Amino acid sequence: MAERTDIFIERPNGLPIAAIEIKNSQSLTPEKATALRQSLLSYGLARRAPFFLLISQEHGFLWKEPASEVFDAPPTSVFPMTAVIVRYFPELPAGERLRGSELELLVQQWLIDLAEKSREAVDEPEKTLADSGFLSAIRGATVMAEAVP
């Protein structure tokens, strides 16, 4: 059985762009994110995609051009997710945690909006994603939930 990723982004020609995993742990540090990515890659998840993102309610971790043989590489970029949460769920009380499925839907909609270029890269986290080449890579792409990379 093929491993699934929470969200997968591909070009119109079917080539992979990014695999995204949602892990809404409050204490997700770059070190813990690296260990989670290492575990996922060891099971074959997302080795073909040039970008890998691990996203929690507080932070996003991006690996660019993740080499399949370098499982323990630290994230290329770390960015705050607070602005995205507030933008897409303004009624969320301060300090309240989203359930995993809620965060997954929110992130999926955000990525769809980014792929459709409805958001300019003037603030975080879009600025970090633009600087990494991620935003230009996903323009016009298809964003899919629970996909097999």
N, C-alpha and C positions, 0 to 999 in steps of 0.2 A: 504494500500500500504506500502510495506517495505521501510524503510529508506535506502538510498544508501550512501556509503562512496566513496571518490575520488579514493582511491587505497586500495585494500585488499590483504593480504598475507595469504595463507593457506598451510598446510602440504599436502603431497601427499595423505594422508588418508582423507582429507577434513576438518580436525580440524583447527580452526582459529589460526593465530599467531599474526597478527597486522592489525589494521585499521589506515589508513593514510588520513588526511585531509589537503588540500592545501589552505592556505589563504594568499595571497601575499600582506598583509598590511605592509607598511613601518614601522609603529610604533608598531609592535607586541611585547609586553613585556610579561614576565612570568605571570603577573597578568591578562593581556588581554587574553593570551592563555588559562589560567585556566578558565576564564569566558566563552570563546568559547567552550572549552571542556565540561564544565558544561551544557551549552545549548544543545550541540549535544547529550550528554548522557541522558539528560532529555527527549529527543525524542526517546530514545531506541537505538541510534546508537552506535555500537562497544562495547557493554557491555560484549560480550563473548570472545573477543580477549585479550590475556595476555599483549599485547603491544598496545599503542595508540600513534601515532605521529601527531603533528600539525606542518606543515612546511611552512615557508615563504622564500623569497629570501635571507634574512639575517640570520635567525635563524631556528633551529629545536627544538621542545620541545617533550620530550619523557616521557611517563608515563609507568612504568613497573607494571604488575599485578594490573591494575586499578580496585579497588573494585567498583562494581556497585552502592553501597550505599554511597560512598565517592566522590560525584561529584565535590567538590571544593578543592580536593587535588592539591597541586602545582606539577609542573613537577618533575619527578625523575631526569632528566638531561636536560640541555640546551646546544646546540652545534651550532657552526657557520656553515653556508651553503655556504659561499663565495667560498671556494675551490672547492666545487662541481659545482657551477655555472660556475666558470672559466674553470674547467676541461671539462665540457660538452658543454659550449657555449663560447669559448675563444674570439670570435669576438664581443661579446656584449660590446658596449661602456660603459665606466665607468659611473656609476650613472643612467644608463637606467634601467627601470623596465620591467621585462617580463610580458606578459599577463598571466592570470591565466592558460589558456590551455597550454601555452608554458612551464610554470613552472611545471605543472602537468606531461607533457610528459617527461621533463628532469628528474624529481624525479622518475618517473616510470622506466626509463631506468637505472638510478643509482641503484635503488633497485633490478632490474633484475640482474644487474652486481654483486651486493653484494650477491644475492642469489646463483649465479653461481660461487661465490668465485673468481672473476676475479680481485679483489682489496684486497690487504693486509691492515691490520689495523695499519698502522704506523703513520698516520697523522689524523688530525681532518677532518671531524666528525667521521670517521670510528673508531678511537680509543675510543671515548666515547661510540659508539654503541657496540663495542666489550666488553668494561668493563661492560656494562649493561646486557650482555647476548643476546642482540638482534641479532648480527651477527651470532652467532652459531645457534640461533633459526630459522633463515630464510634460512640457507644453504639447497639447494635442494628444496626450496619451490616454489610455484606458485605465481606470482605477477599479480594481475588483476586490470584493471581500472574500475571505476564505478561499483562496486560490491555490492551485498547485503550481509552484514555479518551474 
